[in-house]
């Protein structure tokens, strides 16, 4: 097959997937190396714009850990982590709000717009999108989401925008903001929107049976298998809360959740619009 035939075949292969997902909502949780590398960031942005232009409703939920670390270093403030979560006192919360809702969010919006998309930036406090209470005193101002009101995101989608959401929540009772784990926020928002898919971009190939061997990638996991894989130690460390978020999203009505390697250029397009799955897909057991 020559180059032109290969290019045509790629487009033909994408057609049924475009037809299947047009008009459907897909939530992309964006972070990790795909966010730090300029080249990978442009690839992700172009993927999102392409999906939007073929009629797929794309919502981006982003973190910004490295940028928060950088700002805290600049002001001479040391980061502390408890059980893998950033301890968030009032100073850190101020930085989180400034960096996530300000610099990171608006830079992503500007880049999407520069590349030909129509993006709008939202913070979890806008329209009381995320409301939260304190998760546990030992984590400081880290929040547990108590409610999600997706109306503002839905309105942005209806107006033809790509909503870009930062994960800071409004306090349910206290006059404070809370820092929210981006995977958790993406899962809860995907469920509230009735999304077809949730895509979590990570810095690993997906779920590996042997973390040191990328050839042991587990392509499909059913929700009923997750607890057993945790007990076996296959799902461990930071992958435990990530997989639990995936299960929560599916229990909330999301059809499929994909854990993808954001270091692979155009991983979103390869996963969604081709016959070749490249990450780990989670699905309901009854859909086996």
Secondary structure, 3 states (H helix, E strand, C coil): CCHHHHHHHHHHHHHHHHHHHCCCEEEEEECCHHHHCHHHHHHHHHHHHHHHHCCCEEEEEECCHHHHHHHHHHCCCCCCEECCEECECHHHHHHHHHHHHHHHHHHHHHHHHHCCCCEEEEECCHHHCEEEEECCHHHECEEEEEEECCHHHHHHHHCCCEEEEECEEEECCCCCEEECCHHHHHHHHHHHHCCCEEEEEECCCCCECCCCCHHHECCEEEHHHHHHHHHHCCCCCHHHHHHHHHHHHHHCCCCEEEEEECCCCCHHHHHHHCCCCCCEEEECHHHC
